[in-house]
Amino acid sequence: MALLISVVIPAFNEQETIGEIIKVLSMLKENKDNEIQEIIVVCDGCTDNTSQIAREKGADKVIELPQNIGKGGAMMEGVRNAKNDIILFLDADLIGLSPGHVKKLIKPVIDGEADMTVGVFEKGRVLTDFAQTIAPFLSGQRAVRKHLLEGMSDLDAARFGVEIALTRYAIENKLKVKEVVLEDMSHRMKEEKFGLVKGISARLRMYREIAQYMRKHLKI
């Protein structure tokens, strides 16, 4: 019996990009030979049209959280509502996502070559490529077996430290992790989303949450 996939997309005010992401996923879902069976968008206290656009473009479930609880909490809310064997996490601000990228992320897990894949940008935008080259463990593009996530108790509170939490869990439990190169893909930077001042503030807040998680759980 083929392993089936639920895509979970945590989102906070991503009306500019969410539609194109779901469009690509819907194309795959319509192919009867493809394993993607469910698209879940978790709006983490969104105040824009993200949820409306997600529904219009074909998301199967749009979960609207009344207030922002952080990326980790939004991801786990999606996992709890997912019905399939494998979870594919995608960021909601991706630029250039293609069916090929999705297939590269899910194939090693479906084939049993890996318990988790981590997508790393290449040949996209210089800044996003550089960030992922030096810190691939911060990538939000991952496929993982659902039952492994159900054993993680600290993801809900991890906020922007969620990717480090996933990497830590994989190392501690000796999971098979495979890095997958995603060419010609990037994401919208916070300064583009919110403007220079608010964008820098949001970026610093993200770094602070990552640092807090690392100090607490990795003793750094």
Buried (B, 14 or more C-beta within 10 A) or exposed (E): EEBBBBBBBBBBBBBBBBBBBBEBBBBBBEEEEBBBBBBBBBBBBBEBBBBBBBBEBBBBBBBEBEEBBBBBBBBBBBBEBBEBBBBBBBBBBBBBBBBEBBBBBBBBBBEEEBBBBBBBBBEBBEEBBEBBEEEBBBBBBBBBBBEBBEEBEBBBBBBBBBBBBBBBBBEEEEBEBBBBEBBBBBBBBBBEBBEEEEBEBBBEEBEEBBBBBBEEBEEE
